[in-house]
Amino acid sequence: LYGRSTAAEEAVTMALSGVRVLELAGLAPAPLCGMILADFGAQVVRVDRLSQSAAASAHGDVQARGKRSLALDLKQPQGAAVLRRLCGGADVLIEPFRHGVMERLGLGPEVLLQENPRLIYARLTGFGQTGKYAKSAGHDINYMALSGVLSKLGRKNENPFPPVNLLADFAGGGVMCALGILIALFERAKSGKGQVIDASMVEGVSYLSSFLWKTQNLGLWDQPRGENLLDSGAPFYETYRTSDGKYMAVGAIEPKFYNQLIKGLGLNLDELPAQLSFSHWPEMKKKFASIFAQKTQAEWCSIFDSTDACVTPVLSFEDAASHQHNKERSSFIKNDPGEISPRPAPVLSRTPAVPSCKRDPFVGEHTEDILLEYGFTKEEIAKLRSDKTIEIKDLKASL
């Protein structure tokens, strides 16, 4: 049912094998960035706060697949010194803190890049490193608002609303930051030099919306919110409730696809207003809605599945994971604890991602192993532990 990595796949050298990443533990966007790199083969170390700190339990990284955890108190000078040493042997640092935090710890880019000129120092924040709001708190909805994109999202005569926190946090933040890191790694192969990445979620989601900016004068977005072709204004680009309380998604924009939609609905094209007759859109929506409400989702799937009407079921997560198309592509994977999640995308033919199936790491689970790998001695590690600068999770004691 779900894709599992085979021994043959695990033998494949992944695209980012050998890249050493330090991810400073934070909220949603940075963990996604680190997980993407880990899924494609990077050695990602999540640098956690000590588990005694309230913040450590609060950050709750659910995107920890393939990462290892090192618990370190950066507020202690010797803790900051440990991170400096780690950065000397790393390729990438992912840093998600508010503006100025790293500088106060003596860990700003001018310090770390002087010690390791090959380091790629990725700074992922909502508002970026400069500008009026650089030091302000915010969340996805605020970054969306400042980018202009939020003003486009919502139904007619309703307030704008964000599609959960997908766009600014994850697409504009985590994914754009990962893209920046890969671009910098590619450039470093030629120059031998690292650089600082200023990944702003406001700018990330703005860049993502380039199509919206560039189509403003083409008639796609010149009506008020919720009355345009792609924002729920059109009857042929909309979701409709079925008789069993589920939904179908309709995206029949092109005339040849629209014709198939009309046929599947049992209507006669000659008896209907023109597809792009805007004044008739509200009444056409009501007509389509009344027809969709007469059959179950499964019945509509049997009518439309073999057509190009661009009509598909709106699936729950559970249904998406078990849908025939997704099963045939092994689009979802199951890890050892039995949790189902999406497979890394896109699929590479020669060096595909082989996501870890292990459970997520406990805070501090790999502290000692990681420090040894990065050149710390047993004596140094023992001293750091006795000073409570690091934490080593003893799994045997907790079983």
C-alpha positions as a LaTeX table, in Angstrom:
\begin{tabular}{lrrr}
\hline
Residue & $x$ (\AA) & $y$ (\AA) & $z$ (\AA) \\
\hline
Leu1 & 0.00 & 0.00 & 0.00 \\
Tyr2 & 2.70 & 2.49 & 0.97 \\
Gly3 & 6.21 & 2.93 & $-0.40$ \\
Arg4 & 9.02 & 1.56 & 1.71 \\
Ser5 & 12.69 & 2.04 & 0.92 \\
Thr6 & 14.26 & $-1.19$ & $-0.27$ \\
Ala7 & 17.83 & $-2.31$ & 0.39 \\
Ala8 & 18.61 & $-1.66$ & $-3.27$ \\
Glu9 & 17.37 & 1.92 & $-3.01$ \\
Glu10 & 19.30 & 2.52 & 0.20 \\
Ala11 & 22.49 & 1.54 & $-1.61$ \\
Val12 & 21.91 & 4.48 & $-3.97$ \\
Thr13 & 24.05 & 7.50 & $-3.20$ \\
Met14 & 21.59 & 10.31 & $-2.72$ \\
Ala15 & 22.05 & 13.69 & $-4.37$ \\
Leu16 & 23.08 & 15.48 & $-1.14$ \\
Ser17 & 25.16 & 12.68 & 0.40 \\
Gly18 & 28.16 & 14.11 & 2.24 \\
Val19 & 26.62 & 17.55 & 2.83 \\
Arg20 & 26.77 & 18.39 & 6.55 \\
Val21 & 23.94 & 20.57 & 7.81 \\
Leu22 & 23.38 & 22.13 & 11.23 \\
Glu23 & 19.76 & 23.16 & 11.81 \\
Leu24 & 19.10 & 25.31 & 14.85 \\
Ala25 & 15.81 & 24.07 & 16.28 \\
Gly26 & 12.87 & 26.33 & 15.54 \\
Leu27 & 9.26 & 26.37 & 14.42 \\
Ala28 & 7.68 & 24.98 & 11.26 \\
Pro29 & 9.55 & 26.53 & 8.26 \\
Ala30 & 13.17 & 25.76 & 9.22 \\
Pro31 & 12.42 & 22.13 & 10.17 \\
Leu32 & 10.83 & 21.59 & 6.73 \\
Cys33 & 13.96 & 23.07 & 5.10 \\
Gly34 & 16.16 & 20.67 & 7.10 \\
Met35 & 13.90 & 17.70 & 6.37 \\
Ile36 & 14.05 & 18.34 & 2.61 \\
Leu37 & 17.85 & 18.33 & 2.76 \\
Ala38 & 17.85 & 15.17 & 4.93 \\
Asp39 & 15.39 & 13.37 & 2.62 \\
Phe40 & 17.79 & 13.87 & $-0.30$ \\
Gly41 & 20.80 & 12.60 & 1.61 \\
Ala42 & 22.31 & 15.43 & 3.66 \\
Gln43 & 23.55 & 14.67 & 7.18 \\
Val44 & 21.30 & 16.97 & 9.18 \\
Val45 & 21.99 & 17.65 & 12.84 \\
Arg46 & 19.23 & 19.44 & 14.70 \\
Val47 & 20.79 & 21.58 & 17.42 \\
Asp48 & 18.21 & 21.47 & 20.21 \\
Arg49 & 17.81 & 23.41 & 23.40 \\
Leu50 & 18.31 & 21.31 & 26.52 \\
Ser51 & 15.15 & 19.34 & 27.29 \\
Gln52 & 14.84 & 20.99 & 30.72 \\
Ser53 & 14.06 & 24.28 & 28.98 \\
Ala54 & 10.37 & 24.93 & 28.33 \\
Ala55 & 11.18 & 26.06 & 24.81 \\
Ala56 & 12.70 & 22.69 & 23.93 \\
Ser57 & 9.44 & 20.85 & 24.45 \\
Ala58 & 7.47 & 23.68 & 22.89 \\
His59 & 9.15 & 23.66 & 19.47 \\
Gly60 & 7.93 & 20.12 & 18.74 \\
Asp61 & 9.67 & 19.33 & 15.45 \\
Val62 & 7.30 & 16.98 & 13.60 \\
Gln63 & 9.47 & 17.33 & 10.48 \\
Ala64 & 12.50 & 15.61 & 12.00 \\
Arg65 & 12.71 & 12.71 & 9.53 \\
Gly66 & 16.29 & 11.62 & 8.93 \\
Lys67 & 17.76 & 14.11 & 11.42 \\
Arg68 & 19.87 & 13.53 & 14.50 \\
Ser69 & 19.62 & 15.60 & 17.69 \\
Leu70 & 22.38 & 17.38 & 19.60 \\
Ala71 & 21.22 & 19.18 & 22.76 \\
Leu72 & 23.25 & 22.33 & 23.43 \\
Asp73 & 22.81 & 25.43 & 25.60 \\
Leu74 & 23.76 & 28.28 & 23.29 \\
Lys75 & 23.19 & 30.87 & 26.02 \\
Gln76 & 26.31 & 29.65 & 27.83 \\
Pro77 & 29.54 & 31.01 & 26.31 \\
Gln78 & 30.98 & 27.49 & 26.15 \\
Gly79 & 27.79 & 26.37 & 24.35 \\
Ala80 & 28.20 & 29.08 & 21.73 \\
Ala81 & 31.86 & 28.03 & 21.42 \\
Val82 & 30.74 & 24.45 & 20.69 \\
Leu83 & 28.51 & 25.65 & 17.85 \\
Arg84 & 31.38 & 27.71 & 16.45 \\
Arg85 & 33.51 & 24.60 & 16.32 \\
Leu86 & 30.73 & 22.58 & 14.72 \\
Cys87 & 30.27 & 25.27 & 12.05 \\
Gly88 & 33.97 & 24.94 & 11.25 \\
Gly89 & 33.26 & 21.44 & 9.94 \\
Ala90 & 29.79 & 22.03 & 8.46 \\
Asp91 & 28.61 & 22.96 & 4.98 \\
Val92 & 25.32 & 24.61 & 5.93 \\
Leu93 & 23.85 & 26.36 & 8.97 \\
Ile94 & 20.06 & 26.90 & 9.07 \\
Glu95 & 19.25 & 29.70 & 11.51 \\
Pro96 & 15.60 & 30.62 & 12.27 \\
Phe97 & 15.93 & 33.18 & 15.07 \\
Arg98 & 14.71 & 36.76 & 15.38 \\
His99 & 16.98 & 39.47 & 14.00 \\
Gly100 & 20.13 & 39.99 & 16.09 \\
Val101 & 19.94 & 36.85 & 18.26 \\
Met102 & 22.93 & 35.13 & 16.65 \\
Glu103 & 25.02 & 38.31 & 16.76 \\
Arg104 & 24.38 & 38.66 & 20.51 \\
Leu105 & 25.64 & 35.08 & 20.96 \\
Gly106 & 28.81 & 35.90 & 19.03 \\
Leu107 & 27.64 & 33.58 & 16.24 \\
Gly108 & 26.86 & 36.05 & 13.47 \\
Pro109 & 27.87 & 35.32 & 9.88 \\
Glu110 & 30.91 & 37.61 & 9.95 \\
Val111 & 32.35 & 35.45 & 12.76 \\
Leu112 & 31.44 & 32.01 & 11.40 \\
Leu113 & 32.33 & 32.74 & 7.77 \\
Gln114 & 35.70 & 34.10 & 8.81 \\
Glu115 & 36.42 & 30.79 & 10.54 \\
Asn116 & 34.91 & 28.68 & 7.75 \\
Pro117 & 34.74 & 30.62 & 4.45 \\
Arg118 & 32.93 & 27.67 & 2.79 \\
Leu119 & 29.98 & 27.82 & 5.20 \\
Ile120 & 26.52 & 28.54 & 3.76 \\
Tyr121 & 24.75 & 30.52 & 6.46 \\
Ala122 & 20.98 & 30.38 & 5.78 \\
Arg123 & 18.91 & 32.87 & 7.76 \\
Leu124 & 15.19 & 32.08 & 7.61 \\
Thr125 & 12.91 & 34.75 & 9.06 \\
Gly126 & 9.49 & 36.22 & 8.38 \\
Phe127 & 10.46 & 39.76 & 7.46 \\
Gly128 & 14.13 & 39.34 & 6.48 \\
Gln129 & 17.33 & 40.75 & 7.97 \\
Thr130 & 16.65 & 44.42 & 7.11 \\
Gly131 & 13.69 & 46.76 & 6.82 \\
Lys132 & 11.15 & 48.33 & 9.17 \\
Tyr133 & 9.74 & 45.01 & 10.42 \\
Ala134 & 13.04 & 43.10 & 10.62 \\
Lys135 & 12.91 & 42.94 & 14.44 \\
Ser136 & 9.15 & 42.36 & 14.70 \\
Ala137 & 7.35 & 39.16 & 15.62 \\
Gly138 & 4.98 & 37.63 & 13.10 \\
His139 & 3.40 & 34.48 & 11.71 \\
Asp140 & 2.39 & 33.12 & 8.31 \\
Ile141 & $-0.78$ & 35.25 & 8.17 \\
Asn142 & 1.26 & 38.43 & 8.78 \\
Tyr143 & 3.86 & 37.60 & 6.12 \\
Met144 & 1.07 & 36.77 & 3.67 \\
Ala145 & $-0.61$ & 40.08 & 4.46 \\
Leu146 & 2.54 & 42.13 & 3.87 \\
Ser147 & 3.29 & 40.34 & 0.58 \\
Gly148 & $-0.04$ & 41.39 & $-0.94$ \\
Val149 & $-1.00$ & 37.76 & $-1.62$ \\
Leu150 & $-3.50$ & 37.53 & 1.24 \\
Ser151 & $-5.59$ & 40.29 & $-0.36$ \\
Lys152 & $-6.26$ & 37.91 & $-3.30$ \\
Leu153 & $-7.47$ & 34.95 & $-1.22$ \\
Gly154 & $-11.07$ & 34.55 & $-0.16$ \\
Arg155 & $-14.62$ & 34.31 & $-1.44$ \\
Lys156 & $-16.85$ & 37.09 & $-2.66$ \\
Asn157 & $-17.98$ & 39.52 & 0.08 \\
Glu158 & $-15.88$ & 37.71 & 2.69 \\
Asn159 & $-12.71$ & 38.67 & 4.53 \\
Pro160 & $-9.42$ & 37.47 & 3.03 \\
Phe161 & $-8.31$ & 34.17 & 4.56 \\
Pro162 & $-5.04$ & 32.21 & 4.38 \\
Pro163 & $-4.87$ & 28.55 & 3.29 \\
Val164 & $-3.73$ & 27.40 & 6.76 \\
Asn165 & 0.01 & 28.24 & 7.04 \\
Leu166 & 1.15 & 26.56 & 3.84 \\
Leu167 & 2.07 & 29.52 & 1.68 \\
Ala168 & 4.37 & 31.80 & 3.69 \\
Asp169 & 5.73 & 29.35 & 6.27 \\
Phe170 & 6.35 & 26.36 & 4.08 \\
Ala171 & 6.37 & 27.36 & 0.41 \\
Gly172 & 7.76 & 30.89 & 0.82 \\
Gly173 & 9.88 & 29.94 & 3.82 \\
Gly174 & 11.07 & 26.34 & 4.10 \\
Val175 & 11.08 & 25.44 & 0.40 \\
Met176 & 12.56 & 28.76 & $-0.80$ \\
Cys177 & 15.28 & 28.53 & 1.86 \\
Ala178 & 16.15 & 24.98 & 0.74 \\
Leu179 & 16.29 & 26.26 & $-2.85$ \\
Gly180 & 18.64 & 29.05 & $-1.77$ \\
Ile181 & 20.89 & 26.57 & 0.00 \\
Leu182 & 21.09 & 24.33 & $-3.06$ \\
Ile183 & 21.87 & 27.31 & $-5.31$ \\
Ala184 & 24.64 & 28.40 & $-2.91$ \\
Leu185 & 26.05 & 24.86 & $-2.76$ \\
Phe186 & 26.12 & 24.73 & $-6.57$ \\
Glu187 & 27.90 & 28.09 & $-6.76$ \\
Arg188 & 30.38 & 27.04 & $-4.05$ \\
Ala189 & 31.49 & 24.13 & $-6.23$ \\
Lys190 & 32.87 & 26.77 & $-8.62$ \\
Ser191 & 34.07 & 29.52 & $-6.24$ \\
Gly192 & 34.96 & 27.50 & $-3.16$ \\
Lys193 & 33.19 & 30.14 & $-1.07$ \\
Gly194 & 30.10 & 30.06 & 1.12 \\
Gln195 & 27.69 & 32.96 & 1.56 \\
Val196 & 24.81 & 34.29 & 3.64 \\
Ile197 & 21.23 & 33.57 & 2.53 \\
Asp198 & 18.62 & 36.10 & 3.66 \\
Ala199 & 15.40 & 34.09 & 3.26 \\
Ser200 & 12.38 & 36.29 & 4.03 \\
Met201 & 8.98 & 34.59 & 4.06 \\
Val202 & 7.34 & 37.80 & 2.89 \\
Glu203 & 9.60 & 37.87 & $-0.17$ \\
Gly204 & 9.39 & 34.10 & $-0.60$ \\
Val205 & 5.61 & 34.12 & $-0.87$ \\
Ser206 & 5.78 & 37.26 & $-3.04$ \\
Tyr207 & 8.16 & 35.53 & $-5.45$ \\
Leu208 & 5.88 & 32.50 & $-5.43$ \\
Ser209 & 3.05 & 34.80 & $-6.55$ \\
Ser210 & 4.95 & 36.15 & $-9.58$ \\
Phe211 & 2.24 & 34.77 & $-11.88$ \\
Leu212 & $-0.38$ & 36.83 & $-10.08$ \\
Trp213 & 1.68 & 40.00 & $-10.45$ \\
Lys214 & 2.43 & 39.36 & $-14.11$ \\
Thr215 & $-1.17$ & 38.54 & $-15.09$ \\
Gln216 & $-2.76$ & 41.60 & $-13.47$ \\
Asn217 & $-3.37$ & 43.26 & $-16.83$ \\
Leu218 & $-4.59$ & 40.15 & $-18.63$ \\
Gly219 & $-8.08$ & 40.14 & $-17.16$ \\
Leu220 & $-7.49$ & 37.23 & $-14.77$ \\
Trp221 & $-7.61$ & 39.29 & $-11.57$ \\
Asp222 & $-9.37$ & 42.56 & $-12.45$ \\
Gln223 & $-12.60$ & 41.75 & $-10.61$ \\
Pro224 & $-13.03$ & 42.03 & $-6.82$ \\
Arg225 & $-11.81$ & 39.12 & $-4.67$ \\
Gly226 & $-13.82$ & 35.94 & $-5.24$ \\
Glu227 & $-15.20$ & 37.02 & $-8.63$ \\
Asn228 & $-12.27$ & 36.06 & $-10.87$ \\
Leu229 & $-11.49$ & 33.02 & $-12.98$ \\
Leu230 & $-9.26$ & 31.21 & $-10.46$ \\
Asp231 & $-10.46$ & 32.48 & $-7.06$ \\
Ser232 & $-13.91$ & 30.82 & $-6.92$ \\
Gly233 & $-15.64$ & 33.31 & $-9.24$ \\
Ala234 & $-16.07$ & 30.89 & $-12.14$ \\
Pro235 & $-18.58$ & 28.00 & $-11.99$ \\
Phe236 & $-16.08$ & 25.80 & $-13.85$ \\
Tyr237 & $-13.28$ & 26.40 & $-11.29$ \\
Glu238 & $-14.97$ & 25.53 & $-8.03$ \\
Thr239 & $-15.75$ & 22.78 & $-5.53$ \\
Tyr240 & $-19.21$ & 21.21 & $-5.27$ \\
Arg241 & $-20.85$ & 19.17 & $-2.52$ \\
Thr242 & $-22.05$ & 15.66 & $-3.38$ \\
Ser243 & $-25.06$ & 13.78 & $-2.03$ \\
Asp244 & $-22.93$ & 11.94 & 0.55 \\
Gly245 & $-21.50$ & 15.17 & 2.01 \\
Lys246 & $-18.18$ & 14.93 & 0.16 \\
Tyr247 & $-16.91$ & 17.24 & $-2.59$ \\
Met248 & $-15.75$ & 17.31 & $-6.19$ \\
Ala249 & $-13.19$ & 19.78 & $-7.54$ \\
Val250 & $-13.84$ & 21.24 & $-10.98$ \\
Gly251 & $-11.11$ & 22.91 & $-13.04$ \\
Ala252 & $-12.55$ & 22.86 & $-16.56$ \\
Ile253 & $-11.04$ & 26.08 & $-17.91$ \\
Glu254 & $-10.33$ & 25.32 & $-21.58$ \\
Pro255 & $-13.41$ & 25.01 & $-23.84$ \\
Lys256 & $-12.71$ & 21.39 & $-24.78$ \\
Phe257 & $-12.52$ & 20.45 & $-21.08$ \\
Tyr258 & $-15.59$ & 22.55 & $-20.28$ \\
Asn259 & $-17.52$ & 20.71 & $-22.98$ \\
Gln260 & $-16.71$ & 17.39 & $-21.28$ \\
Leu261 & $-17.79$ & 18.80 & $-17.92$ \\
Ile262 & $-21.14$ & 19.86 & $-19.38$ \\
Lys263 & $-21.57$ & 16.44 & $-21.01$ \\
Gly264 & $-20.78$ & 14.61 & $-17.75$ \\
Leu265 & $-23.31$ & 16.75 & $-15.90$ \\
Gly266 & $-25.96$ & 15.71 & $-18.43$ \\
Leu267 & $-26.45$ & 19.24 & $-19.74$ \\
Asn268 & $-26.69$ & 20.51 & $-23.33$ \\
Leu269 & $-24.07$ & 23.12 & $-24.27$ \\
Asp270 & $-26.40$ & 24.75 & $-26.80$ \\
Glu271 & $-28.95$ & 25.50 & $-24.09$ \\
Leu272 & $-26.49$ & 27.25 & $-21.75$ \\
Pro273 & $-25.00$ & 30.76 & $-21.66$ \\
Ala274 & $-21.46$ & 31.15 & $-23.05$ \\
Gln275 & $-18.77$ & 29.78 & $-20.75$ \\
Leu276 & $-17.20$ & 33.22 & $-20.20$ \\
Ser277 & $-20.45$ & 35.13 & $-19.76$ \\
Phe278 & $-19.52$ & 36.59 & $-16.36$ \\
Ser279 & $-23.01$ & 37.85 & $-15.60$ \\
His280 & $-24.33$ & 34.28 & $-15.78$ \\
Trp281 & $-21.66$ & 32.77 & $-13.50$ \\
Pro282 & $-23.70$ & 33.00 & $-10.25$ \\
Glu283 & $-26.72$ & 31.21 & $-11.75$ \\
Met284 & $-24.48$ & 28.60 & $-13.44$ \\
Lys285 & $-22.87$ & 27.88 & $-10.08$ \\
Lys286 & $-26.28$ & 27.21 & $-8.58$ \\
Lys287 & $-27.17$ & 24.94 & $-11.52$ \\
Phe288 & $-23.91$ & 22.95 & $-11.22$ \\
Ala289 & $-24.31$ & 22.73 & $-7.43$ \\
Ser290 & $-27.83$ & 21.28 & $-7.68$ \\
Ile291 & $-26.64$ & 18.63 & $-10.16$ \\
Phe292 & $-23.55$ & 17.61 & $-8.16$ \\
Ala293 & $-25.73$ & 17.29 & $-5.06$ \\
Gln294 & $-27.73$ & 14.49 & $-6.75$ \\
Lys295 & $-24.95$ & 11.85 & $-6.81$ \\
Thr296 & $-22.29$ & 10.54 & $-4.43$ \\
Gln297 & $-18.63$ & 11.35 & $-4.83$ \\
Ala298 & $-17.97$ & 7.78 & $-5.99$ \\
Glu299 & $-20.69$ & 8.05 & $-8.64$ \\
Trp300 & $-19.21$ & 11.29 & $-9.97$ \\
Cys301 & $-15.76$ & 9.68 & $-10.04$ \\
Ser302 & $-17.13$ & 6.84 & $-12.17$ \\
Ile303 & $-18.54$ & 9.43 & $-14.60$ \\
Phe304 & $-15.49$ & 11.70 & $-14.82$ \\
Asp305 & $-12.44$ & 9.52 & $-14.09$ \\
Ser306 & $-11.90$ & 8.46 & $-17.71$ \\
Thr307 & $-12.48$ & 11.96 & $-19.16$ \\
Asp308 & $-10.57$ & 15.20 & $-19.58$ \\
Ala309 & $-13.24$ & 17.23 & $-17.81$ \\
Cys310 & $-10.73$ & 18.14 & $-15.06$ \\
Val311 & $-13.08$ & 16.89 & $-12.33$ \\
Thr312 & $-11.53$ & 15.08 & $-9.37$ \\
Pro313 & $-12.63$ & 14.07 & $-5.87$ \\
Val314 & $-11.65$ & 16.27 & $-2.93$ \\
Leu315 & $-9.90$ & 13.65 & $-0.81$ \\
Ser316 & $-9.28$ & 13.56 & 2.91 \\
Phe317 & $-5.69$ & 12.79 & 3.97 \\
Glu318 & $-6.74$ & 9.20 & 4.66 \\
Asp319 & $-8.41$ & 8.83 & 1.27 \\
Ala320 & $-5.48$ & 10.50 & $-0.52$ \\
Ala321 & $-3.04$ & 7.99 & 0.96 \\
Ser322 & $-5.16$ & 5.06 & $-0.22$ \\
His323 & $-6.27$ & 6.45 & $-3.61$ \\
Gln324 & $-5.39$ & 4.18 & $-6.53$ \\
His325 & $-3.34$ & 6.79 & $-8.41$ \\
Asn326 & $-1.25$ & 7.67 & $-5.36$ \\
Lys327 & $-0.82$ & 3.99 & $-4.45$ \\
Glu328 & 0.44 & 3.17 & $-7.94$ \\
Arg329 & 3.11 & 5.86 & $-7.55$ \\
Ser330 & 3.90 & 5.03 & $-3.90$ \\
Ser331 & 3.24 & 8.71 & $-3.21$ \\
Phe332 & 2.89 & 8.11 & 0.53 \\
Ile333 & 5.28 & 6.31 & 2.86 \\
Lys334 & 4.89 & 4.66 & 6.24 \\
Asn335 & 7.65 & 4.85 & 8.85 \\
Asp336 & 8.53 & 2.29 & 11.51 \\
Pro337 & 6.11 & 3.75 & 14.11 \\
Gly338 & 3.36 & 3.40 & 11.47 \\
Glu339 & 2.90 & 7.09 & 10.64 \\
Ile340 & 1.91 & 7.89 & 7.05 \\
Ser341 & 3.32 & 10.95 & 5.30 \\
Pro342 & 3.99 & 12.19 & 1.75 \\
Arg343 & 7.02 & 10.82 & $-0.08$ \\
Pro344 & 9.71 & 13.40 & $-0.90$ \\
Ala345 & 9.19 & 15.14 & $-4.22$ \\
Pro346 & 10.21 & 15.50 & $-6.97$ \\
Val347 & 11.34 & 12.01 & $-7.97$ \\
Leu348 & 14.89 & 11.77 & $-9.32$ \\
Ser349 & 15.58 & 8.91 & $-11.74$ \\
Arg350 & 19.15 & 8.11 & $-10.71$ \\
Thr351 & 19.58 & 9.48 & $-7.18$ \\
Pro352 & 16.09 & 9.50 & $-5.67$ \\
Ala353 & 15.38 & 10.55 & $-2.12$ \\
Val354 & 15.30 & 7.60 & 0.27 \\
Pro355 & 13.55 & 9.00 & 3.34 \\
Ser356 & 14.38 & 7.52 & 6.70 \\
Cys357 & 11.75 & 5.20 & 8.18 \\
Lys358 & 13.09 & 5.53 & 11.73 \\
Arg359 & 11.18 & 7.31 & 14.47 \\
Asp360 & 12.00 & 10.98 & 15.09 \\
Pro361 & 15.02 & 11.61 & 17.34 \\
Phe362 & 14.70 & 12.43 & 21.02 \\
Val363 & 16.27 & 15.70 & 22.16 \\
Gly364 & 19.94 & 15.01 & 22.81 \\
Glu365 & 19.83 & 11.43 & 21.53 \\
His366 & 22.91 & 11.77 & 19.31 \\
Thr367 & 24.84 & 14.49 & 21.16 \\
Glu368 & 27.90 & 12.38 & 21.94 \\
Asp369 & 28.16 & 10.69 & 18.54 \\
Ile370 & 27.89 & 14.01 & 16.71 \\
Leu371 & 30.50 & 15.76 & 18.84 \\
Leu372 & 32.92 & 12.84 & 18.31 \\
Glu373 & 32.32 & 13.04 & 14.54 \\
Tyr374 & 33.09 & 16.76 & 14.58 \\
Gly375 & 36.40 & 16.20 & 16.39 \\
Phe376 & 35.59 & 16.66 & 20.08 \\
Thr377 & 37.45 & 14.38 & 22.51 \\
Lys378 & 35.75 & 12.17 & 25.12 \\
Glu379 & 37.27 & 14.40 & 27.81 \\
Glu380 & 35.86 & 17.58 & 26.26 \\
Ile381 & 32.44 & 15.95 & 25.97 \\
Ala382 & 32.53 & 14.82 & 29.63 \\
Lys383 & 33.42 & 18.36 & 30.74 \\
Leu384 & 30.62 & 19.91 & 28.64 \\
Arg385 & 28.19 & 17.43 & 30.14 \\
Ser386 & 29.24 & 18.12 & 33.73 \\
Asp387 & 28.93 & 21.86 & 33.05 \\
Lys388 & 25.36 & 21.25 & 31.74 \\
Thr389 & 26.32 & 22.83 & 28.42 \\
Ile390 & 25.18 & 19.74 & 26.55 \\
Glu391 & 22.68 & 17.01 & 27.25 \\
Ile392 & 23.10 & 13.36 & 26.34 \\
Lys393 & 19.84 & 11.42 & 26.24 \\
Asp394 & 20.49 & 8.02 & 27.82 \\
Leu395 & 17.96 & 5.81 & 26.09 \\
Lys396 & 18.81 & 2.74 & 28.21 \\
Ala397 & 17.96 & 4.64 & 31.39 \\
Ser398 & 14.63 & 5.79 & 29.99 \\
Leu399 & 13.46 & 2.39 & 28.76 \\
\hline
\end{tabular}
